[in-house]
Amino acid sequence: MQNKRLAVMSVIVCAAMIFTISMLYSHTDLQAFGGTTLNPADAAKTIQVRITPQGTINEKTFDSFSRIGFVAGGSNFLLESIPSKDKKPFYLLVKNSLADKNRNNKSNLLDISIDIFSGDGEVIETLAYDQCSVTEYFVHGIDSKGTILFLKDNDGSVEIREVTKFQCLSLTLDLGNYNKAFEILQKSINVTNSENFEIITEDPYFSRPPRDSDEGALFFNSNTNTLQKYVNGTWVNISGKGGPIIAK
């Protein structure tokens, strides 16, 4: 009997200590955080899903998906959201993909890109999934008790949600280094845009020959549509000269 009383007293003392600690430390102190330099403008805030049926350029964009989830497998994932009218094109893609589920040769594969946006609207990264097929799609209900709801104005009733699971061949992390790609492209353009061949004026449809040229230099005049050669300080029209002799 004495041991039972000691056990009860120990439970009461422990509960009192936990309550005291929770009162001494604020909710903010006990809350996990993302780091001292992380702020809402820099942190991931929303996602955008872009889906393109493989072999086409018919990309569909959706902004109403609420969650990306993990599915066992290196390049598998799921999307969760609330069924909505804007996703009707998505449901058609799901329907066609599910029709391929038991076929060996799948004709409705999807390339899916998920853009992750920061609080200030900048793309942090893009998850690029290739050759995806839908393995499972279902709709279920969530009550509001102890659950973070997708809809802010939920009145406490059951929230209807949908889950779509994908199996993909590969995943690539796209960091959107577009500026670097543009610089490389610009350099390759400059190689062919040589002033020794033609100088472009303000009017892109016409041109004028270079001022200082070497003897024998060639120039195509897009104004007169003629090939010219620099001879003794003068541009001479040599169009039609040289080449094979054609018998008349």
C-alpha positions as CSV (number, residue, x, y, z in Angstrom):
1,M,0.0,0.0,0.0
2,Q,2.9,2.3,0.9
3,N,4.6,1.7,-2.5
4,K,1.4,2.5,-4.3
5,R,1.1,5.9,-2.5
6,L,4.8,6.6,-3.4
7,A,4.1,5.8,-7.1
8,V,1.0,8.1,-7.1
9,M,3.0,10.9,-5.4
10,S,5.9,10.5,-8.0
11,V,3.4,10.9,-10.9
12,I,1.9,14.0,-9.3
13,V,5.4,15.5,-8.7
14,C,6.5,14.8,-12.3
15,A,3.3,16.4,-13.7
16,A,3.8,19.4,-11.6
17,M,7.4,19.8,-12.8
18,I,6.3,19.6,-16.4
19,F,3.6,22.1,-15.9
20,T,6.1,24.5,-14.2
21,I,8.6,24.2,-17.0
22,S,5.9,24.9,-19.6
23,M,4.9,28.1,-17.7
24,L,8.5,29.3,-17.3
25,Y,9.4,28.9,-21.0
26,S,7.4,30.7,-23.7
27,H,5.9,29.0,-26.7
28,T,8.4,30.7,-28.9
29,D,11.4,29.4,-26.9
30,L,10.1,25.8,-27.2
31,Q,9.3,26.1,-30.9
32,A,11.7,24.7,-33.5
33,F,13.1,27.2,-36.0
34,G,14.7,27.1,-39.4
35,G,17.9,29.0,-38.5
36,T,18.9,32.5,-37.4
37,T,19.2,33.8,-41.0
38,L,15.9,32.3,-42.3
39,N,13.0,34.7,-42.8
40,P,9.5,34.3,-44.4
41,A,10.7,36.1,-47.6
42,D,13.5,33.6,-48.2
43,A,11.8,30.4,-47.0
44,A,9.8,28.1,-49.3
45,K,6.2,29.2,-49.3
46,T,4.2,27.8,-52.3
47,I,4.5,25.3,-55.1
48,Q,3.6,25.3,-58.8
49,V,3.1,22.1,-60.7
50,R,3.7,22.0,-64.5
51,I,2.8,18.8,-66.4
52,T,3.6,18.0,-70.0
53,P,2.5,14.8,-71.8
54,Q,5.7,13.2,-73.1
55,G,6.2,13.8,-76.8
56,T,4.2,17.1,-76.8
57,I,4.8,20.7,-75.9
58,N,1.3,21.0,-74.3
59,E,2.3,22.1,-70.8
60,K,-0.4,22.5,-68.2
61,T,0.2,24.6,-65.1
62,F,-1.5,24.2,-61.7
63,D,-1.2,26.4,-58.6
64,S,-3.7,24.7,-56.3
65,F,-1.7,21.7,-55.1
66,S,-1.1,21.9,-51.3
67,R,1.5,19.3,-50.5
68,I,4.3,17.2,-52.0
69,G,4.7,13.8,-50.3
70,F,7.2,11.0,-50.2
71,V,6.5,7.6,-51.8
72,A,8.9,4.7,-51.5
73,G,11.3,4.6,-54.5
74,G,14.0,6.9,-55.7
75,S,12.0,9.0,-58.1
76,N,8.4,8.5,-56.8
77,F,6.3,11.1,-55.1
78,L,2.7,12.2,-54.4
79,L,0.7,15.3,-54.7
80,E,-2.1,16.2,-52.3
81,S,-4.7,18.9,-52.7
82,I,-8.4,19.7,-52.5
83,P,-10.4,18.7,-55.7
84,S,-11.0,21.9,-57.7
85,K,-12.4,23.0,-61.0
86,D,-9.0,24.4,-62.2
87,K,-7.6,20.9,-62.1
88,K,-10.0,19.4,-64.6
89,P,-7.2,19.1,-67.2
90,F,-5.1,17.4,-64.6
91,Y,-7.9,14.8,-64.0
92,L,-7.9,14.0,-67.7
93,L,-4.1,13.3,-67.6
94,V,-4.7,11.1,-64.5
95,K,-7.4,9.2,-66.2
96,N,-5.3,8.5,-69.3
97,S,-2.3,7.5,-67.2
98,L,-4.3,5.1,-65.1
99,A,-5.6,3.5,-68.3
100,D,-1.9,2.6,-69.0
101,K,-1.4,1.1,-65.6
102,N,-1.6,-2.6,-66.6
103,R,0.0,-2.1,-70.1
104,N,3.6,-3.0,-70.9
105,N,4.0,-0.2,-73.4
106,K,2.8,3.0,-71.7
107,S,1.7,5.7,-74.1
108,N,0.6,8.4,-71.6
109,L,3.8,9.2,-69.8
110,L,4.2,12.6,-68.2
111,D,7.1,15.0,-67.5
112,I,6.4,16.9,-64.3
113,S,8.1,19.9,-63.0
114,I,7.4,21.3,-59.5
115,D,8.6,24.9,-58.9
116,I,9.2,25.8,-55.2
117,F,8.7,29.5,-54.6
118,S,10.0,31.6,-51.7
119,G,7.9,34.1,-49.8
120,D,9.0,36.9,-52.0
121,G,8.0,35.0,-55.2
122,E,11.4,33.7,-56.4
123,V,11.9,30.2,-57.6
124,I,14.2,28.4,-55.2
125,E,14.5,25.2,-57.1
126,T,12.5,23.0,-59.5
127,L,12.0,19.3,-59.1
128,A,12.0,17.8,-62.6
129,Y,10.5,14.3,-62.8
130,D,10.8,12.5,-66.2
131,Q,8.6,9.7,-67.7
132,C,6.0,9.6,-64.9
133,S,2.9,7.5,-64.6
134,V,0.1,7.6,-62.1
135,T,0.1,4.5,-59.9
136,E,-2.7,5.5,-57.6
137,Y,-5.4,8.2,-57.2
138,F,-8.0,8.4,-54.4
139,V,-10.2,10.9,-52.6
140,H,-10.7,10.9,-48.9
141,G,-12.2,13.1,-46.1
142,I,-10.4,14.8,-43.2
143,D,-12.2,16.2,-40.1
144,S,-11.0,19.4,-38.6
145,K,-10.1,18.1,-35.1
146,G,-6.3,18.2,-34.6
147,T,-5.6,18.7,-38.3
148,I,-4.0,21.5,-40.3
149,L,-6.6,22.2,-42.9
150,F,-5.8,23.3,-46.5
151,L,-8.8,25.7,-46.6
152,K,-8.6,28.7,-44.3
153,D,-12.3,29.3,-44.2
154,N,-13.3,25.8,-43.3
155,D,-16.4,25.8,-41.2
156,G,-15.4,22.8,-39.2
157,S,-17.0,20.3,-41.5
158,V,-15.1,17.4,-43.2
159,E,-12.5,18.6,-45.7
160,I,-12.4,16.6,-49.0
161,R,-8.9,15.8,-50.2
162,E,-7.3,14.0,-53.1
163,V,-4.0,12.1,-53.4
164,T,-2.2,11.3,-56.6
165,K,0.8,9.0,-56.5
166,F,3.4,9.0,-59.3
167,Q,6.2,6.6,-60.3
168,C,8.9,8.3,-62.4
169,L,12.0,7.2,-64.2
170,S,14.3,9.9,-62.9
171,L,14.5,13.1,-60.8
172,T,16.6,16.1,-61.7
173,L,17.2,19.1,-59.4
174,D,16.9,22.2,-61.6
175,L,18.5,25.3,-59.9
176,G,17.5,27.6,-62.7
177,N,21.0,28.8,-63.7
178,Y,19.5,30.7,-66.7
179,N,21.9,33.6,-66.6
180,K,24.9,31.4,-67.0
181,A,23.2,29.6,-69.9
182,F,22.4,32.9,-71.5
183,E,26.1,34.0,-71.3
184,I,27.2,30.8,-73.0
185,L,24.7,31.3,-75.7
186,Q,25.7,34.9,-76.2
187,K,29.3,33.9,-76.6
188,S,28.4,31.4,-79.3
189,I,26.4,34.1,-81.1
190,N,29.3,36.5,-81.0
191,V,31.5,34.0,-82.8
192,T,29.4,34.3,-85.9
193,N,28.6,38.0,-85.6
194,S,32.0,39.1,-86.9
195,E,32.4,42.6,-88.2
196,N,34.8,41.3,-90.8
197,F,31.7,40.0,-92.6
198,E,29.0,42.5,-92.0
199,I,28.1,45.5,-89.8
200,I,24.5,45.7,-88.9
201,T,23.0,49.3,-88.8
202,E,20.0,50.4,-86.7
203,D,17.8,48.9,-89.4
204,P,18.2,45.2,-89.0
205,Y,17.2,44.5,-92.6
206,F,20.1,46.5,-94.2
207,S,23.8,46.7,-93.6
208,R,26.9,48.6,-94.6
209,P,30.4,47.4,-95.3
210,P,33.2,47.7,-92.6
211,R,35.2,51.0,-92.8
212,D,38.6,49.4,-92.3
213,S,39.1,46.1,-94.1
214,D,42.0,44.0,-95.4
215,E,42.7,43.6,-99.1
216,G,40.7,40.7,-100.5
217,A,38.1,40.7,-97.6
218,L,34.6,39.6,-98.5
219,F,31.3,41.3,-97.5
220,F,27.7,40.4,-98.3
221,N,25.6,43.5,-98.7
222,S,22.1,42.7,-97.6
223,N,20.9,46.1,-99.0
224,T,21.8,45.2,-102.6
225,N,21.9,41.4,-102.0
226,T,25.3,41.2,-103.6
227,L,28.7,39.7,-102.6
228,Q,31.5,42.3,-102.6
229,K,35.3,42.1,-102.3
230,Y,37.6,44.8,-100.9
231,V,40.1,45.7,-103.8
232,N,42.4,48.7,-103.7
233,G,40.4,50.5,-101.0
234,T,37.1,50.0,-102.7
235,W,34.3,47.4,-102.4
236,V,33.7,45.7,-105.7
237,N,30.7,43.7,-106.6
238,I,31.8,40.1,-107.5
239,S,28.4,38.5,-107.5
240,G,28.1,35.9,-110.3
241,K,31.9,35.7,-110.8
242,G,33.8,32.5,-110.4
243,G,32.2,29.1,-109.8
244,P,31.5,26.4,-112.4
245,I,30.9,27.4,-116.0
246,I,27.4,26.4,-117.1
247,A,27.0,25.6,-120.8
248,K,24.2,27.5,-122.4
